[in-house]
């Protein structure tokens, strides 16, 4: 157990706190929920940074980090859809969650056949994650900030994240399709 892995575990432990705070109600619930989500999101950056900087990467961390990321994002998306119940909010949320499930399954399969490097995290994926986290922070916060309609900006960013999500999924699938087809031909 090292500090990067502890930060990843903290992100998972923050999920029930995040949900509990979200449902508190009252004047400060959205601000507090946003703060807890921000804390979870920032641990994602720090755990990766520290693991690389201190050379503390581990198999446990490599497994748990993406799980923690997907859990907190999926929970936040569900809560955002509940806050803004419309097809326009549900569509990008479903696209993002669906992509995460698809790519996780693809990475698992590719790792099983020794081709994990073909579906490594790309720069598009990192930009998508940044847009997605910022969108979720804004949508959770909801209230105008400095006269800016934060929720509307968050909505636009969520659609940008959904588009980048589809784009990165296409990149991953294009890298994997030749291997998938070749594997089918060798087994069929």
C-alpha positions as CSV (number, residue, x, y, z in Angstrom):
1,X,0.0,0.0,0.0
2,X,1.4,3.4,-1.0
3,X,0.1,7.0,-1.1
4,X,-1.2,6.8,-4.7
5,X,-3.2,3.7,-3.9
6,X,-4.5,5.3,-0.7
7,X,-5.7,8.3,-2.8
8,X,-7.4,5.9,-5.2
9,X,-9.1,4.1,-2.2
10,X,-10.1,7.5,-0.8
11,X,-11.8,8.3,-4.1
12,X,-13.9,5.2,-3.8
13,X,-14.7,5.9,-0.1
14,X,-15.8,9.4,-1.1
15,X,-18.6,8.0,-3.3
16,X,-21.1,7.3,-0.5
17,X,-20.1,10.7,1.1
18,X,-20.8,12.4,-2.2
19,X,-24.2,10.7,-2.6
20,X,-25.1,11.4,1.1
21,X,-24.2,15.1,0.7
22,X,-26.0,15.4,-2.6
23,X,-29.3,14.2,-0.9
24,X,-28.9,16.4,2.2
25,X,-31.0,19.1,0.7
26,X,-30.8,22.7,2.0
27,X,-29.0,25.7,0.7
28,X,-25.5,24.3,0.7
29,X,-26.1,20.7,-0.6
30,X,-25.1,21.4,-4.2
31,X,-22.0,23.4,-3.1
32,X,-20.9,20.6,-0.7
33,X,-21.6,17.8,-3.2
34,X,-19.5,19.8,-5.8
35,X,-16.7,20.1,-3.3
36,X,-16.7,16.4,-2.5
37,X,-16.8,15.5,-6.2
38,X,-13.9,18.0,-6.8
39,X,-11.9,16.3,-4.0
40,X,-12.5,12.9,-5.6
41,X,-11.6,14.3,-9.1
42,X,-8.4,15.9,-7.8
43,X,-7.3,12.7,-6.2
44,X,-7.4,11.1,-9.6
45,X,-4.8,13.5,-10.9
46,X,-2.7,13.3,-7.8
47,X,-2.6,9.5,-7.5
48,X,-1.4,9.2,-11.1
49,X,1.1,12.0,-10.8
50,X,2.6,10.7,-7.5
51,X,2.7,7.1,-8.7
52,X,4.8,8.2,-11.7
53,X,6.9,10.7,-9.9
54,X,7.7,8.4,-7.0
55,X,7.9,5.3,-9.1
56,X,5.1,3.7,-7.1
57,X,3.1,2.2,-9.8
58,X,1.6,-1.2,-9.0
59,X,-0.7,-3.8,-10.5
60,X,-3.2,-3.0,-7.7
61,X,-3.2,0.7,-8.6
62,X,-3.4,0.0,-12.3
63,X,-6.5,-2.1,-11.7
64,X,-8.2,0.1,-9.0
65,X,-7.6,3.6,-10.5
66,X,-9.8,3.2,-13.6
67,X,-12.4,1.4,-11.5
68,X,-12.5,4.3,-9.1
69,X,-12.7,6.8,-11.9
70,X,-15.6,5.0,-13.6
71,X,-17.5,4.6,-10.4
72,X,-17.4,8.2,-9.3
73,X,-18.2,9.5,-12.8
74,X,-21.1,7.0,-13.2
75,X,-22.6,8.0,-9.9
76,X,-22.2,11.7,-10.7
77,X,-23.8,11.2,-14.1
78,X,-26.8,9.4,-12.5
79,X,-27.2,12.2,-10.0
80,X,-26.9,14.9,-12.7
81,X,-29.6,13.1,-14.8
82,X,-31.8,13.0,-11.7
83,X,-31.2,16.8,-11.2
84,X,-31.9,17.6,-14.9
85,X,-34.4,14.9,-15.9
86,X,-34.6,15.1,-19.7
87,X,-33.6,13.1,-22.7
88,X,-31.1,15.9,-23.5
89,X,-29.2,15.1,-20.2
90,X,-29.8,11.4,-20.4
91,X,-28.3,10.9,-23.9
92,X,-24.7,12.2,-23.1
93,X,-24.8,10.4,-19.7
94,X,-25.8,7.1,-21.4
95,X,-23.1,7.6,-24.1
96,X,-20.4,8.2,-21.5
97,X,-21.4,5.3,-19.3
98,X,-21.9,3.0,-22.3
99,X,-18.4,3.9,-23.7
100,X,-16.8,3.2,-20.3
101,X,-18.3,-0.2,-20.1
102,X,-17.4,-1.0,-23.8
103,X,-13.8,0.2,-23.5
104,X,-13.3,-1.6,-20.1
105,X,-14.4,-4.8,-21.7
106,X,-12.2,-4.2,-24.7
107,X,-9.2,-3.5,-22.5
108,X,-9.8,-6.6,-20.5
109,X,-10.0,-8.8,-23.6
110,X,-7.0,-7.2,-25.2
111,X,-5.0,-7.7,-22.0
112,X,-6.0,-11.4,-22.0
113,X,-4.5,-11.8,-25.5
114,X,-1.4,-9.7,-24.7
115,X,-2.4,-6.7,-26.8
116,X,-3.2,-4.2,-24.0
117,X,-0.8,-1.6,-25.4
118,X,-3.1,-1.3,-28.5
119,X,-5.8,0.3,-26.3
120,X,-3.7,2.4,-23.9
121,X,-5.1,5.7,-22.8
122,X,-4.8,8.4,-25.5
123,X,-4.6,12.2,-25.3
124,X,-8.2,12.4,-26.6
125,X,-9.2,10.3,-23.6
126,X,-7.4,12.7,-21.3
127,X,-9.1,15.7,-22.8
128,X,-12.4,13.9,-22.6
129,X,-11.9,13.2,-19.0
130,X,-11.0,16.9,-18.3
131,X,-14.1,18.1,-20.1
132,X,-16.3,15.5,-18.4
133,X,-15.0,16.4,-14.9
134,X,-15.4,20.1,-15.5
135,X,-18.9,19.5,-16.9
136,X,-20.0,17.4,-13.9
137,X,-18.6,20.0,-11.5
138,X,-20.6,22.7,-13.1
139,X,-23.8,20.7,-13.4
140,X,-23.5,19.7,-9.7
141,X,-22.9,23.3,-8.7
142,X,-25.9,24.5,-10.7
143,X,-26.0,28.1,-9.4
144,X,-24.7,31.1,-11.5
145,X,-21.2,32.1,-10.7
146,X,-19.9,35.6,-11.4
147,X,-23.0,36.1,-13.5
148,X,-22.2,33.0,-15.7
149,X,-24.8,30.3,-16.2
150,X,-22.7,27.5,-14.8
151,X,-25.3,24.8,-15.4
152,X,-25.6,25.7,-19.1
153,X,-21.9,25.8,-19.6
154,X,-21.7,22.4,-17.9
155,X,-24.4,21.1,-20.2
156,X,-22.4,22.2,-23.3
157,X,-19.2,20.7,-21.8
158,X,-21.0,17.4,-21.2
159,X,-21.9,17.2,-24.8
160,X,-18.3,18.0,-25.8
161,X,-17.2,15.2,-23.4
162,X,-19.8,12.8,-25.0
163,X,-18.5,13.7,-28.5
164,X,-14.9,13.2,-27.4
165,X,-16.0,10.0,-25.7
166,X,-17.4,8.6,-29.0
167,X,-14.3,9.8,-30.8
168,X,-11.9,8.1,-28.4
169,X,-14.0,4.9,-28.5
170,X,-13.7,4.9,-32.3
171,X,-10.0,5.2,-32.0
172,X,-9.8,2.3,-29.5
173,X,-12.1,0.2,-31.7
174,X,-10.1,0.9,-34.8
175,X,-7.0,-0.2,-33.1
176,X,-8.7,-3.4,-31.8
177,X,-10.8,-4.4,-34.9
178,X,-7.9,-5.9,-36.8
179,X,-6.9,-8.0,-33.8
180,X,-10.5,-9.0,-33.1
181,X,-11.0,-10.0,-36.8
182,X,-7.6,-11.8,-36.9
183,X,-8.4,-13.6,-33.7
184,X,-11.8,-14.7,-35.0
185,X,-10.2,-16.0,-38.2
186,X,-7.5,-17.9,-36.2
187,X,-10.2,-19.5,-33.9
188,X,-12.8,-20.0,-36.6
